[in-house]
Amino acid sequence: PYDPKGSEKPEWNAYLGDYDIPQWGKVVDTVKLHVDNGYFYFGKHRVVDEFTRGLFFLSDGEALDLRGQQPTFRNISLIRK
């Protein structure tokens, strides 16, 4: 709550929403991509770097790749709802 407002980018709007995480043919979790206080979040993880448009790194060092038709997180395919 003490962080200054982040630098929210309008292009992030194209990525916002819920994403299913499947494993072994079943959805094991659903995660929301959202903006809070100007910062981009994947679930509870804050995005700390946009390396290139659509390729993000989260606070725990994992990659979130939204560049292609098949988005991935930690190299696991995501299904956009």
FENRAHU-V363564 format. One record per pair of residues at least 6 apart in sequence whose ideal C-beta (glycine too) atoms are under 8 Angstrom apart, sorted by the first residue. I is the first residue (numbers start at 1). J is the second residue. D is the distance in Angstrom with one decimal. If there is no record, write none. Layout:
# FENRAHU-V363564
i: {I,I}
j: {J,J}
d: {D,D}
This chain:
# FENRAHU-V363564
i: {3,3,5,5,6,6,6,6,7,8,8,8,8,9,9,11,12,12,15,15,15,16,16,16,17,17,17,17,18,18,18,18,18,18,19,19,19,19,19,19,19,19,19,19,20,20,20,20,20,20,20,21,21,21,21,21,21,21,21,21,22,22,22,23,27,30,31,31,31,31,32,32,33,33,33,34,34,35,39,39,40,40,40,40,41,42,42,42,42,45,45,45,45,46,46,47,47,47,47,47,48,48,48,49,49,50,51,52,53,54,54,54,55,55,55,55,55,56,56,56,56,57,57,58,62,62,63,63,63,63,64,64,64,65,65,65,70,70,71,71,71,72}
j: {37,39,37,38,37,38,39,40,38,35,38,39,40,40,50,53,35,40,33,54,66,33,34,35,32,33,80,81,30,31,32,33,80,81,30,31,32,33,71,73,78,79,80,81,27,29,30,78,79,80,81,27,28,29,30,31,73,76,78,79,28,77,79,76,79,81,42,43,73,78,41,43,40,41,42,40,41,41,46,47,46,47,50,56,47,56,58,64,73,58,59,60,62,58,59,56,57,58,59,64,57,58,59,56,57,56,57,67,67,65,66,67,63,64,65,66,67,63,64,65,66,63,64,64,73,74,72,73,74,75,71,72,73,71,72,73,77,78,77,78,80,78}
d: {6.7,7.5,5.7,4.3,6.1,3.2,3.8,7.6,6.2,5.4,4.2,7.5,7.5,7.9,7.9,7.1,6.3,5.5,5.4,7.7,5.2,5.4,6.1,7.0,7.3,6.0,6.2,6.4,5.4,7.2,5.4,7.7,7.6,4.3,6.9,5.4,7.7,6.4,6.7,7.7,4.3,6.6,5.5,6.8,4.5,7.5,5.3,6.8,4.3,7.9,6.3,6.9,5.7,4.5,7.2,6.4,7.1,6.3,6.2,8.0,6.9,6.9,6.2,7.4,7.5,7.2,6.0,4.1,7.6,8.0,7.8,6.4,7.5,7.2,5.5,8.0,5.4,7.1,5.4,7.1,7.4,4.1,7.9,7.1,6.7,7.7,6.1,5.4,6.7,4.3,5.6,6.1,7.5,6.9,4.8,4.7,7.2,5.7,7.7,6.9,6.1,6.6,5.3,6.7,4.4,5.3,6.3,7.7,7.4,7.0,4.5,3.7,6.9,7.7,5.4,7.5,5.8,7.2,4.4,7.7,7.2,5.9,7.5,6.1,6.8,5.0,7.6,7.5,7.1,7.4,7.7,7.6,5.1,6.4,4.7,7.7,5.5,7.8,7.5,4.4,6.6,6.2}
